[in-house]
Amino acid sequence: MTTAEVYSALARVVLVNRGLDDVLTEVVQIARDALPGAEQTSITLMRGDRAWTAAYAGRLAYEADELQYSTGHGPCMDAGRTGLMLVANDLATETRWPGYTPRVVGELGLHSSMSAPLPFQGSTIGGLNVYSSSAGSFTDESVAAAEAVAAHVAVAVMNADAHAEAMAQAENLKRALESRKVIDMALGILMSTHHCSADEAFAILSKASQNRNKKLRELAAGLVESTVGQGVR
């Protein structure tokens, strides 16, 4: 495929209402079928110190990725970390990753690799990996097509990260509202029992929390449960 045809194929990939794994599996298969010189493809994602293969087309691509994770370096990891396109058209003579290249050639029979970083990187970084059993497999057209695929992967990953963050914020807000409700109930009980103001009731609850080394919400929930006879969680 030409780069324009790769863009056309990627444009038909539906991103909405689909899981990230499903989207990346489709994209990595397009990459294998479309990129000049590609035989095996995969997508590496990294978050913090953890790296993993999110999708792959071809078992050797997965195994090549795993070799890099086990050594802690290699083209797919370095591309993600540096944001640089890394092409190795003769892995047998490649010197940049001495702990990796002899094994990927000797154990897996792969002789060319190309790793395109995700151009938009947030909490999750990574790249598209392309492998071939022949040396000299990747051309300038291969590089351009890989960059197009990597950009599409980046959009899907960013969407997934944004969705996860929104869900986490919603859950935190829900918990905060629940905590506030329980604390307000406990304050009402203290105000009634001690004939005091809301500020004074809060001071009583805070002091008890410090003295007993318990979270304010936990202490409030215990007070409400013991007073009204129902569990509050």
C-alpha positions as CSV (number, residue, x, y, z in Angstrom):
1,M,0.0,0.0,0.0
2,T,1.0,3.6,-0.5
3,T,1.0,6.0,2.4
4,A,-2.2,7.5,1.1
5,E,-3.8,4.0,1.1
6,V,-2.6,3.4,4.7
7,Y,-4.3,6.6,5.8
8,S,-7.5,5.5,4.0
9,A,-7.4,2.2,5.8
10,L,-6.9,3.8,9.1
11,A,-9.7,6.3,8.5
12,R,-12.1,3.3,8.4
13,V,-11.1,2.2,11.9
14,V,-13.9,3.0,14.4
15,L,-12.6,4.4,17.6
16,V,-15.8,5.2,19.5
17,N,-17.6,2.6,21.7
18,R,-14.8,0.1,21.5
19,G,-12.2,-1.1,23.9
20,L,-8.6,-0.1,23.3
21,D,-7.4,-3.7,22.9
22,D,-9.9,-4.2,20.1
23,V,-8.9,-1.0,18.3
24,L,-5.2,-1.7,18.5
25,T,-5.6,-5.3,17.3
26,E,-7.3,-3.9,14.1
27,V,-4.6,-1.2,13.7
28,V,-1.7,-3.6,14.1
29,Q,-3.1,-5.9,11.5
30,I,-3.5,-3.0,9.1
31,A,0.1,-2.2,9.7
32,R,1.3,-5.7,8.9
33,D,-0.7,-5.9,5.7
34,A,0.0,-2.3,4.6
35,L,3.6,-1.3,5.5
36,P,6.2,-2.1,2.8
37,G,8.5,-4.8,4.1
38,A,6.5,-5.7,7.1
39,E,6.1,-9.3,8.1
40,Q,5.3,-9.0,11.8
41,T,4.0,-6.0,13.8
42,S,3.2,-5.1,17.4
43,I,2.4,-2.1,19.6
44,T,4.4,-1.4,22.7
45,L,2.9,0.7,25.5
46,M,4.8,2.0,28.5
47,R,3.5,3.6,31.7
48,G,6.1,4.3,34.4
49,D,8.5,1.4,34.6
50,R,6.1,-1.1,33.0
51,A,6.2,-2.0,29.3
52,W,3.9,-4.4,27.6
53,T,2.7,-5.5,24.1
54,A,-0.8,-4.2,23.7
55,A,-1.5,-5.9,20.4
56,Y,0.5,-7.9,17.8
57,A,0.1,-9.5,14.4
58,G,2.6,-12.4,14.3
59,R,4.0,-14.4,17.2
60,L,7.6,-13.4,16.5
61,A,6.7,-9.7,17.0
62,Y,5.4,-10.5,20.4
63,E,8.5,-12.6,21.3
64,A,10.9,-9.9,19.9
65,D,9.1,-7.3,22.2
66,E,9.5,-9.7,25.2
67,L,13.2,-10.0,24.6
68,Q,13.5,-6.2,24.8
69,Y,11.4,-6.0,28.0
70,S,13.6,-8.7,29.6
71,T,16.8,-6.8,28.9
72,G,15.3,-3.4,29.6
73,H,16.3,-1.8,26.3
74,G,15.8,-2.2,22.5
75,P,14.3,-0.2,19.6
76,C,10.7,-0.4,20.7
77,M,11.4,0.9,24.2
78,D,13.9,3.5,23.1
79,A,11.6,4.8,20.4
80,G,8.8,5.3,23.0
81,R,11.1,7.0,25.5
82,T,12.9,9.3,23.1
83,G,10.2,10.0,20.5
84,L,12.6,9.1,17.7
85,M,12.0,6.8,14.8
86,L,14.4,3.9,15.0
87,V,15.2,1.8,11.9
88,A,17.6,-1.1,12.0
89,N,17.9,-2.6,8.6
90,D,20.6,-5.2,9.5
91,L,20.1,-6.5,13.1
92,A,23.0,-8.9,12.6
93,T,25.5,-6.0,12.5
94,E,23.5,-3.6,14.8
95,T,25.5,-2.3,17.8
96,R,23.0,-0.1,19.6
97,W,21.4,-2.9,21.6
98,P,24.1,-5.5,22.4
99,G,21.9,-7.4,24.9
100,Y,19.1,-7.7,22.4
101,T,20.1,-8.0,18.8
102,P,22.2,-11.2,18.9
103,R,19.2,-13.0,20.5
104,V,16.5,-11.6,18.1
105,V,18.6,-12.7,15.2
106,G,19.8,-16.0,16.6
107,E,16.6,-17.1,18.4
108,L,13.9,-15.6,16.2
109,G,15.5,-15.1,12.8
110,L,14.5,-11.5,12.5
111,H,16.9,-9.2,10.6
112,S,15.2,-5.9,10.2
113,S,13.1,-3.8,12.6
114,M,11.5,-0.4,12.6
115,S,10.0,1.3,15.7
116,A,7.8,4.4,15.3
117,P,7.1,6.4,18.5
118,L,3.6,7.6,19.4
119,P,3.7,11.3,18.4
120,F,1.3,12.4,21.1
121,Q,2.4,11.1,24.5
122,G,0.9,11.5,27.9
123,S,0.8,9.2,30.8
124,T,1.1,6.3,28.4
125,I,4.0,6.3,25.9
126,G,5.1,3.7,23.3
127,G,5.3,2.9,19.7
128,L,4.6,0.7,16.7
129,N,7.1,-2.1,16.0
130,V,7.6,-3.6,12.6
131,Y,9.8,-6.7,12.0
132,S,11.1,-8.6,9.0
133,S,13.1,-11.8,8.5
134,S,15.1,-10.1,5.7
135,A,17.8,-7.4,6.0
136,G,17.2,-4.1,4.3
137,S,13.4,-4.4,4.3
138,F,12.4,-0.9,5.2
139,T,12.4,2.2,2.9
140,D,11.5,5.8,3.3
141,E,8.0,4.8,2.2
142,S,7.9,2.3,5.0
143,V,8.9,4.9,7.5
144,A,6.2,7.4,6.4
145,A,3.6,4.7,6.5
146,A,4.7,3.6,10.0
147,E,4.5,7.2,11.3
148,A,0.9,7.4,10.0
149,V,0.0,4.2,11.9
150,A,1.7,5.4,15.0
151,A,-0.3,8.6,15.0
152,H,-3.5,6.7,14.8
153,V,-2.4,4.5,17.7
154,A,-1.6,7.6,19.7
155,V,-5.1,9.0,19.2
156,A,-6.7,5.7,20.4
157,V,-4.4,5.6,23.4
158,M,-5.1,9.2,24.3
159,N,-8.8,8.6,24.1
160,A,-8.5,5.5,26.4
161,D,-6.4,7.4,28.9
162,A,-8.9,10.3,28.9
163,H,-11.8,8.0,29.4
164,A,-10.0,6.2,32.3
165,E,-9.2,9.5,33.9
166,A,-12.8,10.7,33.6
167,M,-14.1,7.5,35.2
168,A,-11.6,7.8,38.0
169,Q,-12.6,11.4,38.6
170,A,-16.3,10.5,38.6
171,E,-15.6,7.7,41.2
172,N,-13.6,10.0,43.4
173,L,-16.4,12.6,43.3
174,K,-19.0,9.9,44.2
175,R,-16.9,8.8,47.2
176,A,-16.4,12.4,48.3
177,L,-20.2,13.0,48.1
178,E,-20.9,9.8,50.1
179,S,-18.3,10.8,52.7
180,R,-19.8,14.3,53.0
181,K,-23.3,12.8,53.5
182,V,-22.1,10.5,56.3
183,I,-20.1,13.3,58.0
184,D,-23.1,15.6,57.9
185,M,-25.3,12.9,59.5
186,A,-22.7,12.5,62.3
187,L,-22.6,16.2,62.9
188,G,-26.3,16.3,63.2
189,I,-26.2,13.6,65.8
190,L,-23.5,15.4,67.8
191,M,-25.4,18.7,67.6
192,S,-28.5,17.1,69.0
193,T,-26.6,15.2,71.7
194,H,-24.3,18.0,72.9
195,H,-26.7,20.9,72.1
196,C,-23.9,22.6,70.1
197,S,-23.3,24.4,66.8
198,A,-22.2,22.7,63.6
199,D,-18.6,24.1,64.1
200,E,-18.5,22.8,67.6
201,A,-19.7,19.4,66.5
202,F,-17.1,19.2,63.8
203,A,-14.4,20.1,66.3
204,I,-15.6,17.2,68.6
205,L,-15.5,14.8,65.6
206,S,-12.1,16.0,64.5
207,K,-10.6,15.7,67.9
208,A,-12.0,12.2,68.3
209,S,-10.6,11.2,64.9
210,Q,-7.1,12.4,66.0
211,N,-7.2,10.8,69.4
212,R,-8.3,7.4,68.0
213,N,-6.2,7.7,64.9
214,K,-9.1,6.9,62.6
215,K,-10.2,8.7,59.4
216,L,-13.0,11.2,59.9
217,R,-15.4,9.4,57.6
218,E,-14.8,6.0,59.4
219,L,-15.5,7.6,62.8
220,A,-18.6,9.4,61.4
221,A,-19.9,6.1,59.9
222,G,-19.5,4.3,63.2
223,L,-21.3,7.0,65.1
224,V,-24.2,7.0,62.6
225,E,-24.4,3.2,62.6
226,S,-24.5,3.0,66.4
227,T,-27.0,5.8,66.7
228,V,-29.5,5.0,63.9
229,G,-28.9,1.2,63.8
230,Q,-28.0,0.9,60.1
231,G,-24.7,0.2,58.4
232,V,-23.1,3.0,56.5
233,R,-20.4,2.2,53.9
